[in-house]
Amino acid sequence: MHTSESQQRERIRTEIFADADAASRQLAGEIAALIRERAAAGKGVVLGLATGSTPVRLYRELIRMHREEGLSFKNVITFNLDEYYGLTRDHPESYWRFMHEQLFNHIDLPAAQINLPNGTLPRGEVFGSCRAYEDKIAAAGGLDLQVLGIGRTGHIGFNEPGSTRESRTRLVTLDGLTRRDAARDFLGEANVPRHAITMGVGTILDARRIVLLAWGESKAGVLAQAVEAAPVDTLPASFLQGHPNVRFYIDGSAASALTRMRHPWLVGPVAWTPEMARRAVVWLSHTVGRPVLKLLDEDYSEHGMADLLTEQGSVYDLNIRIFNELQHTITGWPGGKPGADDTHRPERAEPASKRVVVFSPEPSHDMLGMGGTLRRLVDQGHQVTVVYQTSGNLAVPDADALMATDFVSDLAGCFPGEAGPAEAFARVVRGELLEKSAFVGDSAQVRRLKGLVRRGEARASIKLCGLAEKAVRFIDLPFYEEGRYRQFKPGAADREAIARLLAEVRPHQIFVTGDRDDPSSVAGVCFSLVGNACVGFAGDDWFSDCRVWLYHGVETPCDAAEIDMAVPVSPRELSQKTQAIFPHRSQRGHSAVASGLREPWQQAEKQNRDLATTYDALGLADYEAIEAFRRWMPGA
Ligand SMILES: N[C@@H]1[C@@H](O)[C@H](O)[C@@H](COP(=O)(O)O)O[C@@H]1O
């Protein structure tokens, strides 16, 4: 398709890269070229920098270029976008500390040339300091290049919805969703500051060049609006549309809601592959509000799809073909139906009893994404192993850990004079937790105890699915145990643990999630470990008899056109699933797993019900709920 035609709805030039690494390398190369060019002319560069997980890959690449290619930052002055208000500079979550750990400590940028808003001043001095920050940017000659990420509210810097196009550096109140998104970094929403200092939208727009980076499906909706809808102050990133030199560098998942990706037939001619035809017909059915078998010639022609009809023959044939394809995704036998003709079934019939591995990035993802299917697999006689890839301890509130220590102490109190090492351990952890005045990172022992809390929850949950305890593996991958949110670095030990497990079980089916998540999130890292292991096994006999199924996280809607296997969930199974999510008590309420006011099980229930409603509207059977899966193949 001709690029400019397919991008006709885009008001910001957007480049889609193979992955976050490729996009980060591109921008790092451009920054390095600018620095070198200016240095050669005896001039400096003024960079505007961002925090969050998004630019971490960019910073790693700049550090690599400094170390291996002699890139010097001596002629660079930096201004950061924002800073939390009320955190000391050495607080683990201050942006000052983040920038030093992620970039400044590893390059030769002189300390005097580093600038961040000061979040430590008394309120009365903030206004003056914000003005001084603006003056300093101007005195440096203005920003040559501003790097941006984007928040799920559509914020840039901390310019939340409601920020005006003219806003300047100032103190702001953080949006509820932004605070929930930051809750994991701060080990609980209660610890997230309520205020921050941020450059204004106007300050950002004054930069001579702007590049916004974004990865993962969770940003797709907000990005599509920023790029394609009219600018509004409810979506501050949309104000970038007015800038003469702005580019978005994003990965395929973040781009997935752009018209050229989601509905390419609306913006130009497309190659009508079977997948594309299915997507278009599902969209058409939704758009005109008629089931697939009732779509008319005029529906197609009035919605820019006449060429599909020309290519595929009559509307009657096309409607039936797509209807059948959709119908064939539905199965109550997620592990295959023994003895049945499986020509049109999503899974093969043999072997009748399959070895199945379900990977769950943290305890609870398995149940939220595929609790109904998991139960069916067990009930239908498959040998299911659930693998919890990480302990999930970073997402356990202190209060839950304290309860656990109390329990151990109380239990020990039942045997006076016989206090053992477990009681001593609980006492130490309890002491640490009680001494925490503000947020501090947890020690290894606190994390260990929190991991055990989640193990207990996972066991309780999985039992409700009829799974034996020995079918559950907790592999506590080291990248997570040694890491912090937004800063995970998976390594050889993580890769080996996954490969070892797969080589031992040699499953016929693998269920995994996280393929469309931000690659630096827990689910994103966990998926890439499994995906890479599968690529490594691609030539092995056992793997050629193995199918990999992707299940869905609860925060993003399922697109019916992309489903390869739809497992109906009856009213009874849905309540059993909800019941099985319930034991994950540390994830309830204030946890970042919940978005909005919804509890995790409510989100899962809604997602499964919504999909059933969609299938019903397409003219398929009317189920209570549906869990959805896509098939994944290495290298596809
Ligand atoms: N103030 C920062 C933003 O500058 C950043 O863009 C956003 C997204 O974070 P992440 O990159 O981790 O998705 O987080 C914070 O709100």
The ligand as an ORCA input file, in Angstrom:
! r2SCAN-3c Opt
* xyz 0 1
  N       5.885     11.374     33.862
  C       6.050     10.120     33.197
  C       5.839     10.310     31.703
  O       6.819     11.181     31.195
  C       5.874      8.944     31.014
  O       5.741      9.121     29.638
  C       4.757      8.090     31.562
  C       4.673      6.725     30.901
  O       5.470      5.782     31.560
  P       6.025      4.463     30.880
  O       7.054      4.904     29.901
  O       6.624      3.672     31.990
  O       4.873      3.804     30.232
  O       4.985      7.900     32.947
  C       5.091      9.069     33.756
  O       3.826      9.573     33.908
*
